[in-house]
């Protein structure tokens, strides 16, 4: 093989290696419950949230059996006087919830933002909750709703957590938490 042919081969291999990843989508980042990462994101349209299941269900009297652990970087937001989150970063809404009437796993959790329920991922492992109550059935009691950067407009908002009963026919709703997106 001549030097000229060898150079063309090396250049061809380099071009192949450089373009091998083109056209592939990046794998989505996995998120764990807790405060948001705080990483800025490109100014693209935020993905739509999944509609909640509680819109057509009966509202029960009484508080849900749950805890609202985090909203973005704010821990225990329901206990805070003022809650502010950045709209420029990903924010989590998460905690744990159980069916209040049966003290069993719920059938789901909706996060109600400005009066509209959105489905949170439910069934996330919460060994801390199972150990605290000494109930192994509480292990998969975690919920998580991720809000993409720019998902919410800047300004005041209201949020409540709905815990859907184990039978999926009704829900209990926690108090409204007012917050501001900066």
C-alpha positions as CSV (number, residue, x, y, z in Angstrom):
1,X,0.0,0.0,0.0
2,X,1.5,3.4,-1.0
3,X,1.7,6.3,1.4
4,X,-1.0,8.2,-0.5
5,X,-3.4,5.3,-0.2
6,X,-2.6,4.8,3.4
7,X,-3.4,8.6,4.1
8,X,-6.7,8.2,2.3
9,X,-7.6,5.1,4.4
10,X,-6.6,6.9,7.6
11,X,-8.7,9.9,6.7
12,X,-11.6,7.7,5.7
13,X,-11.5,5.9,9.1
14,X,-11.4,9.2,11.0
15,X,-14.4,10.5,9.1
16,X,-16.3,7.2,9.9
17,X,-15.4,7.5,13.6
18,X,-16.4,11.1,13.8
19,X,-19.8,10.6,12.1
20,X,-20.6,7.2,13.7
21,X,-22.7,8.9,16.5
22,X,-24.5,11.3,14.1
23,X,-28.3,10.9,13.9
24,X,-28.6,9.0,17.2
25,X,-30.7,10.4,20.0
26,X,-29.1,10.8,23.4
27,X,-30.4,8.6,26.1
28,X,-32.7,10.5,28.5
29,X,-31.1,11.3,31.8
30,X,-32.5,9.3,34.7
31,X,-33.8,11.3,37.7
32,X,-34.0,10.3,41.3
33,X,-36.3,11.7,43.9
34,X,-34.9,14.8,45.6
35,X,-33.9,18.3,44.6
36,X,-33.6,19.2,40.9
37,X,-30.2,19.1,39.3
38,X,-30.2,22.8,38.5
39,X,-28.6,22.2,35.1
40,X,-29.7,24.7,32.5
41,X,-31.4,23.4,29.4
42,X,-31.8,24.6,25.9
43,X,-34.8,26.9,25.2
44,X,-37.0,24.3,23.6
45,X,-40.6,23.5,24.1
46,X,-41.2,21.5,27.2
47,X,-42.8,18.0,26.8
48,X,-46.4,17.8,27.7
49,X,-47.3,16.4,31.1
50,X,-49.5,13.3,31.2
51,X,-53.1,14.1,32.2
52,X,-54.1,12.8,35.7
53,X,-56.7,10.1,36.4
54,X,-58.4,12.0,39.2
55,X,-60.5,14.4,37.1
56,X,-63.5,12.1,37.0
57,X,-63.1,10.5,40.4
58,X,-65.0,11.2,43.6
59,X,-63.2,13.4,46.1
60,X,-63.1,12.0,49.6
61,X,-63.3,14.0,52.8
62,X,-60.1,14.0,54.9
63,X,-56.5,14.4,54.3
64,X,-54.4,12.0,52.2
65,X,-51.8,9.7,53.9
66,X,-48.7,11.2,52.2
67,X,-45.7,13.4,52.4
68,X,-44.7,16.1,49.9
69,X,-40.8,15.9,50.3
70,X,-39.4,18.1,47.5
71,X,-40.4,20.7,45.0
72,X,-37.2,21.6,43.0
73,X,-34.6,22.5,45.6
74,X,-37.2,23.2,48.3
75,X,-37.6,20.5,51.0
76,X,-41.0,20.1,52.6
77,X,-42.6,22.9,50.5
78,X,-46.0,22.6,52.3
79,X,-44.3,23.7,55.5
80,X,-42.5,26.7,54.0
81,X,-43.8,30.3,54.2
82,X,-42.7,31.1,50.7
83,X,-41.7,28.7,47.9
84,X,-39.8,29.9,44.8
85,X,-38.4,27.7,42.1
86,X,-36.5,28.5,38.9
87,X,-38.3,28.0,35.7
88,X,-35.1,27.6,33.8
89,X,-34.2,24.2,35.3
90,X,-35.8,20.8,35.7
91,X,-37.8,20.6,38.9
92,X,-39.0,17.5,40.7
93,X,-42.2,17.2,42.7
94,X,-41.9,14.1,44.9
95,X,-42.6,12.3,48.1
96,X,-44.6,9.2,49.2
97,X,-48.3,8.4,49.4
98,X,-50.5,5.5,50.5
99,X,-54.3,4.9,50.3
100,X,-55.5,6.7,53.5
101,X,-58.5,4.4,54.0
102,X,-56.8,1.1,53.8
103,X,-53.1,2.1,54.6
104,X,-52.2,0.2,51.5
105,X,-50.5,1.3,48.3
106,X,-52.5,3.9,46.3
107,X,-53.4,3.2,42.7
108,X,-51.7,6.5,41.8
109,X,-50.8,10.1,42.6
110,X,-51.8,13.2,40.6
111,X,-50.1,16.5,41.1
112,X,-52.6,19.3,40.6
113,X,-51.0,22.4,39.2
114,X,-53.3,25.5,38.8
115,X,-56.4,23.2,39.0
116,X,-55.2,20.7,36.4
117,X,-54.3,17.2,37.5
118,X,-51.2,15.5,36.1
119,X,-50.1,11.9,36.6
120,X,-47.0,11.4,38.7
121,X,-44.9,8.3,38.4
122,X,-46.0,6.1,41.4
123,X,-44.5,3.0,42.9
124,X,-41.0,4.3,43.4
125,X,-39.0,2.4,46.1
126,X,-39.1,4.2,49.5
127,X,-37.3,1.9,51.9
128,X,-37.1,4.7,54.4
129,X,-40.9,4.9,54.6
130,X,-41.3,1.1,54.9
131,X,-38.7,1.0,57.7
132,X,-40.2,4.1,59.5
133,X,-43.7,2.6,59.6
134,X,-42.4,-1.0,59.9
135,X,-44.6,-2.0,57.0
136,X,-43.1,-3.7,54.0
137,X,-46.2,-2.9,51.9
138,X,-45.1,0.7,52.0
139,X,-41.8,0.0,50.1
140,X,-43.2,1.1,46.7
141,X,-44.9,4.2,47.9
142,X,-42.9,6.9,46.2
143,X,-44.2,9.4,43.6
144,X,-42.4,11.7,41.2
145,X,-43.4,14.3,38.7
146,X,-40.7,16.0,36.7
147,X,-41.2,19.5,35.4
148,X,-39.0,20.3,32.5
149,X,-37.3,23.7,32.1
150,X,-39.9,26.3,31.1
151,X,-42.8,23.8,31.7
152,X,-44.5,26.5,33.8
153,X,-44.8,30.2,33.1
154,X,-43.0,32.6,35.3
155,X,-45.2,34.0,38.1
156,X,-47.5,32.6,40.8
157,X,-48.9,29.0,40.8
158,X,-50.8,26.6,43.1
159,X,-50.1,22.9,43.6
160,X,-51.8,20.1,45.5
161,X,-51.2,16.4,45.8
162,X,-54.1,13.9,45.1
163,X,-53.7,10.4,46.4
164,X,-55.9,8.0,44.4
165,X,-57.5,5.2,46.5
166,X,-56.3,1.6,46.0
167,X,-59.5,0.7,44.2
168,X,-59.0,3.7,41.7
169,X,-62.5,5.1,42.4
170,X,-61.8,8.1,44.5
171,X,-59.0,10.4,45.9
172,X,-58.0,12.4,48.8
173,X,-56.3,15.8,48.3
174,X,-53.7,17.6,50.4
175,X,-53.6,21.3,51.0
176,X,-52.8,23.8,48.2
177,X,-49.2,25.0,48.2
178,X,-48.7,28.4,46.6
179,X,-45.4,28.9,44.8
180,X,-43.7,31.3,42.4
181,X,-41.7,30.4,39.3
182,X,-38.8,32.8,38.7
